[in-house]
Every structure is written in C-alpha cells, then in structure tokens.
Amino acid sequence: MAFPHGLRALNHRDYRRFYFSQFAAQIGSWMQNVAQAWLVLQLTDSPFKLGFLATLQFSPVLLLSIVSGAVADRLPKRPLLVATQTTLALQGLLLALLVATGHVQYWHVAVLGLALGFANVVDQPARQSFVMELVGRADVSSAVALNSAGFNLARIVGPAVAGLVIGRVGIAWTFLVNGLGFLGVIVTLLRMQARGLPPDTPRASIFEEIMEGVRYAANTPRLRLLIGLVLVVSLSVFNFSVYMPLLARNVLGLDAEGFGFLMASLGVGAVAGALTVGARASRYPSLSSIFMSAILALSMLIGLGFTGRVGLAVPLLFFTGYWGIMMMASCNTSIQLQAPDVLRGRVMSLYTWVSGGAFPIGAFIVGTISQGWGVSVAFLWNGTIGLAAVGGLFLWWRLRRD
C-alpha cells in the first residue's frame, strides 16, 4: 500500500511502526500532563508552585540539551532510545504507585518531574535524528509534519480521556496508562530491522563537537533567524501546562473534564496546523509563512487574555494551536534540511534547547504573573512582548538583506 504525498514517510516500514507506537505513548504522556497539573493544584492551590514544577521539569533541557545532541551524534540511536523510553515508563509507574497509595506529596511530583526532564533531554535529539535515518532526506518534511500531527492528535485524545478518567476513576490511572504506554515503543525498537546509520566517529572532545554545531548555526543567518523565532514563540506561547489549568479553574470555573476539553481544543488546532505543513508541495517552508504564523499565534494569545467565556476560549485555543504548530513545524523542517548529516544531532539539539529550554523560563514568568495578577494578565503580557520581539526579528532580517 502506497501512502499519498503528504503521508509518504509512512511508506517506510520501520518508521511506520515507530510512529504508531510513539503515538500511543504520547496519548499517555498528555494524559499525565493534565493529571500532573491538576494534582499539583489539588495539593498546593498555588499558581507559583505549578509554574515552578514546569520550570524544574524543563530545566534539564535548558542546561543539557546541547550536550545531549553531541552525545546523540556519538552513540547509536536505537539502544539510546530504548534506555530513555524505559526511564520514562518507570517514572510514570512510580508516580501512579505514589498516588494510588495516598502517599504522594508535592516534592515527589517535583523530583519525578525533574527525572522526566533528564530522560527527555536525551530522548528528543536522538529521536529526531533517528527519524531522519529511518526516512531519508527526501521524506523528512513529511515525517516532521506527521510527528507534529501525531503529537498534537495525542494532545486532543490524551487530555480529553484524562479529564474523564480523573473524574470517574481517579488520577492514579492516568499515570498508570502513561507508564504502560512506553512498553509498545520499547518493543518496537527492539524488533526493528533497521539499525540506523552508524554513529559519527568522534574526532574531538564533546565540547569541541558542541562548539562545531554552535558555530555552524551562528554562521548561518537563516538558522539564526529560525532559532530566534522558535525562542520567542516557545517563551511566549507554549506554556500551556501552566496557562491551561489556571484558565480552566480560575477564569472559566471548569472542573477536570472541562480542563481536558480545553486542552483538546488546543490540540485540534495543532493537528490541523501540522497537517497543513505536511500537505505543502514545497519541501522548504517560506519565511513569510513562518513570520505570519508566529504573529497570528501571538495575537490569539492576547485574545485569550480578554476572554472569560468558554465559547470564546475554545476557538481562540484552536487557532493558537493551529498557527503555533504551523510555525514550529515549519522551523523544525527548515532547520533539519539546513543542517549537514554529521551535525544534525547537534543542530537539532539547539532547536530542542531553545524550544524546550525557553519553557522553564516562560513557565516561571507565567506562574509568577498569575500568582500576583492572574493568568489573564500573563496571556496579555506574553502576547504583547512576543509580538514586539517578532517585529524586531523581522526588521533585523530585512535590514540584513538590504
């Protein structure tokens, strides 16, 4: 069976198996994201502690993602991914046990969130490079769009299911489903016929290899621009593990099921955006479309700061997800295609560092503003500052070209 152009990466058997097993695991991960945020509000009733947990969980990305990219270039990707997926499974199962036995405390959630961050900081650059090895350069734009669509489709299903599960049978079951979901990925990796490309033979120290990737990105103007845009949007828009429970509970007066529904609305838009990127005929997304997507996503964020009604929040979240993922998936594709094979892990680790590393800073800002002035002010602040920063990047690019 041959898949249509937009889904052509699925013609590669090993990628297809990896993709669907990863999708199932991502549903569990989104269930855990919702459950963890709701659990923290139940335990502490503190927007600041909710933001601090997100800061702690994503701090390894800020501190170590560039190093992890160099490690990913040195090691074979498949066994490395088996190790990271096993760690993620154990983290979810332990959290399920603590909640089910009634012993869970805030510090347990914080420590396990930090462990999750350390596993993800290794997993992300290795997984992105491994996908390129499975599908080849010609189909990487399709794979990136499919990965983004799957991730965000899981963002629809996972939160919606999590809201129902929390309301009907309790939070512990969401963590259990997440832990068990990684087993399918582990089995798929172990049974995979393709072994991927051999790791790059180390020619220098890890520090020298890191600097090689940084220098390449710094000396490539288009990469500098793309990474700058990713930084702005990641810092401003993608703090939804902090934004959303506060919007649902404190502004809209919703319960856990309503929180899950809001997250699903965001995910529907994100899937639509990812599929739009995958359906494009051109392999290289245009900079004009990337800039416009960033501007529209930030504008939707400002709109959320003014809404107090579910009927307005849902379409605003849909379009925030749509334009935000349009922008991020386009940047991801452009960066992967720009990077040479031997540097891809290191260059993509810069993408991970910026996109994920901005999150702990953004989460801390959102949590602090929400604690003092409410989450609506946080939406308005981040949207306005983000638009100003995108305008500055656009001006720099135009002046440089002129």
N, C-alpha and C positions, 0 to 999 in steps of 0.2 A: 504494500500500500504506500503510495507516494502522497506526501502532505503538500498542501498548497504553499505558495511562495512565502507568505508571512509566517508559516509554521515549519519551514523547511529544515530547521535544526532538528526536528523530531524524526527526520529520516535516518539519523544516526542512532543505531540501536542502543548503544551504551548510554548515550546522552538521554534518550527517551526514558530508559529505566531509572536513571539517576534523577531525572526531572520529576517523575511522578512520585517516587519515594520521598524526595525532598519536599514536594508539595504537601504530602500527608503530614510530614513532620512540622512544616510551617503552620499548618492549621493548629496543631497542638501548641506551638510557640505563641501564636496570637491568643489562644485561649489563656495561656499562662500570663501574658502581658496584661490582659484585662483583669484576671483574677488577682495578680500581684498588686496592681494599683488599688483595686477595691479592698483588698486585705489590709494594705497599709493605711488607708483612710479609716477602716474599721478599728485598727489597732491604735492609731495615733490621732486621728481627726486633725491632721496638720498638713496644709499645702507645702510648707517648707520641707518637712520630712519626706514627703512624696517626691519633691524635686531633688532633695539630697540623695535619695535612693537611686534615682536615674543618673545623677552625677557620678555616684560611686560605681554603678554598673557599667557605665561607658567610659570611665577614666582609663582603663587599660587600652582602649582604642586611641585615646589622646596621647598616652605615654609610650606605647609599644608597637603601634601598627606599622610604622616604617621598618622597625627591626623584624617584625613578623613577615613582612614582604620579602626581605632578604633571605630569611630562613626558608620561606616557601620556594624561592628560586633555587636553593641548595638541596632541598630534600624531595624525594618522590612524593607526589601529591596524594596518591590513593591511600597509603598507610597513614599519612599525616591526617587525612580527613577521617579515617576510622578512629583515630585517637581522639580527635576533637568531638566527633559525634557521640562517642562513648561517654566523654566527660559531660556533655550536655544532657544525655539521658540520665546519668546519675544525679545531676543537680536537680532535675525535675522530680525524680522519685524521692529524693531525700526531703524536699520541700513538701511533697504530698504526705509523707510519713509524719512530719512535724505538725502539719495542720490537722491531719486525721486523729492524732493522739492528743490534740489540745495543748501541746507544749510550745507552739510557735510564738516567738516574740519578734519585735521589730529588728533586733540585732541579728537574729537568724536570717531574716529575709535580706538584710543588708549584706551579710557575709556571703550568702549564696548568690546574691546578685553580682557581687564582685567576682566570684568564681565563674559565673556565666560570662562576664565580660572578658576574663582571661581566655576562656575557651573560644569565644567568638573572634577575638583579635587575631588568633592564629587561623581559625577556620575560614574567615572571609576572603583574604587574598589567595589562600590556597584553593578555595572553591572556585573563585573567578578565573584563576589561571587554568585550573583543571578543565573547566567548561570549554575554554579555547582549545585545549588539547583534544577534547572529545569531538568538536565540530569543525575545527579549522577556521582560518581567517575569513573565508568566503561566507560562512554562515554565522559569524559571531553576532552580527546585528540582530538576526532572528533569535539567537539564543539569549542575548541580553534582554530583548523585549519579552520573550517567553518567561524568563526568570522573573522579570519585574511583574508580569501579569500574574504568574503563579503566586508570587509573594503577596501581591495585593488582593488576589482572589481569596487567598488564605486569610487576609485581613478582613474580608467580608464574612466568610464562613466561621472563622475562629471566634471572633468577638460575639457574633450572634448566638453561636452554640454555647459559648462561655456564659453569657447572660442567662440563658435558660438553665444551664447546669447549676450555676451558683444559686439561682432562685429555687430550683426544685430539689437538688440533692446535696449541695454544699460545695465550697471552694476546693476542698481537697481533691475532688475528682478531676478538676481541670488540670491540676499539677500532675496527677497520675497519667492522664491521657497524653500530656506533653512528654513525659519521660518515656512512655512506651512507644510514642511515635517515632523516636530516633532509631528504634531497632530495625525498622524497614530500610532506612538509609544504610545502616551498618551492613546488613545482609546483602544489599545491592552492591555496595562497594566491594565486599569480599568475593562476590560471584562474578564481578565484572571481568570480561575477557580483555578489554583494552587496558594497558598498563600506563598509558600516557607517555609523554616524552621523557627521556632521561633527564635528571636534574642537571642544571648548569654546573660544570666542573669549577669549583672555587679557584679563583686566580688571585684573590686578595682577601683581606680580613673583611668581616661583616661590616665594620664601619666604613671601609673604603667602598664596598659594594653599595651600601646605603647612599653614600655621597655621590656615587656614579648615577644612581637613579634620580637623586635630588638635582644634580647638575643638569641632567638631561631635561627634566621638567622646567627648571629655571631658565634654561637657554632656549626653550621652545615657547614663543609668545602665545600661541593658541592654547597650549596646555596651561600656561599661567592664567589665562583668561578663564578657561573652563573650571579650573580648580578654585579660582576666586568666586565664580558664580555658585559652585557647589557649596563653598563655605558660607556664603550669605544665606542661601535658601535653607541649608541644614541648620544654621544657627537660629533662623527666624521662624521657619515653618514647621520643621519636623520634630516638634517636642510634644507629640500627641499623647504620650504616656503620662504627661503632666497636665496638659491642656484639658484632655477629654473627660477624665473623671471629675475634675472641678467644674467644667462646663455642665456636665450632666447633673451632678448633685447640687451644686451651689447656685447655678444660674437658672437651669431649666427644671429643677426639682424632680429628676428622674431617679429610678432605682437601678439595680444592676442590669436588668433586662433592657431598660432604656439606654443605659451606657453602652451595652453591646450593640444596640441598634444604631447609635450614633457612629460608633467605630465602623460598623458595616457600611454605613452611608459613605464614609470617607473611603473605604476600600473599594466600593463600586466605582467611584470616580477614578481611583488609582488604576484599577484594572482597565477601564476604558482608555485611560491615557497611555498605558503600556502597550495595549493592542494597537492603538493609533500609531505609535512609534514603529512597531513591528510590521505594520502594513505599508509603510512608506516604500516607494520604489528605490529611493536613493540609499546607499549604504552610509553616507556621511550626512548627518543632520546639519541643517544650516544654522549659522549663528543667530540669524534674525529670529528663527522659530524658537531657539533656546532662550534668547532675551525676552521674547514676548511671553513665553510660558512662565518664566520667573516673575515677570511683572503682574500677570494675571493671578498667579498663586498668592502673591503677597497682598494683592487687592482683596481677594476673598478673605484673607486673614483679618484685614481691617473690618470687613463686613461682619465677621463673627464677633468682633468687639462691640458692635452696636445691637446685636440681636438678643432678645430674651424669650424667643418663641421657637418651639421645636419645628414648626412649619417653615421658618426661615433658616434655621440652623442646618437642616438636612440638605437643601440644595447648595448652600454655601460650603458645607463639608464635601459634598460631591465634587464641586468644581475646584476646591482646594486640592483634593486628591488627584483630580484629572490633570490640572496644569502642573502641579508639583512633580508628579511622576513623569509627565511628558518631559519636563526639564531634566530631571535626574537621569532618566534612562537615555536620553539623547547625549548628555555629557558622558555617561558611562561608556556608551558605544564609541563616541569620538575619541575618548582617552585610550581605550583599548586598541583602536585602529591606528592611533598615532604612535603608540609605543612599539619599539622593536621587540622581537620574541624574547631575547635574553634579558631584557629589562622589564618585561611586562609585570611580573610579580611585584617588583619594587615600585614601578609607576602606579600600579593599581593600589598598592598599599598607601600611597599618598592620597589617592581618592578615598580610601577607607578611613585614613587618618583625618582627612578634612570632613567627610560626611558624618562619620561616627564620632570623631574627636570633638567636633563642634557641639555635639549633643550634650555632654555633661556641663559645658559652659552655658548653653541655652537653657537646659533644664534648671540649673541653679538660678538663672535670671528669672525664668518663669515662676519658679517656686517662691522666690523672694518677693517679686512684684505681687503675685497672687496672695501671699500671706498678708501683705500690707494694704493693698488697694483692690484686690480681686482679680480674677482671671480675665475679665473683660478688658481691663487696663493693659494686661500683659499682651493680649491679642493686638490692641491698638499700637502699643509701643513697638513690638517686634515687626508688625507690618509696615509701619511708617519708616523705621530705621532701615529695614530691609530694602524698601523701595529707593531710599536715598543712596544706599550702597550699590544697588544695581545700576542706578543712574551714573554713579561715579565710575564704575567699571566700563559702562558703555562709552562714556566720554573719553576715558583713557584709551580704549581700543580705537576709536575714531581719530583721535589726535595722533596716535602712533602710526596709523595707516596713512594719514595725510602728511 
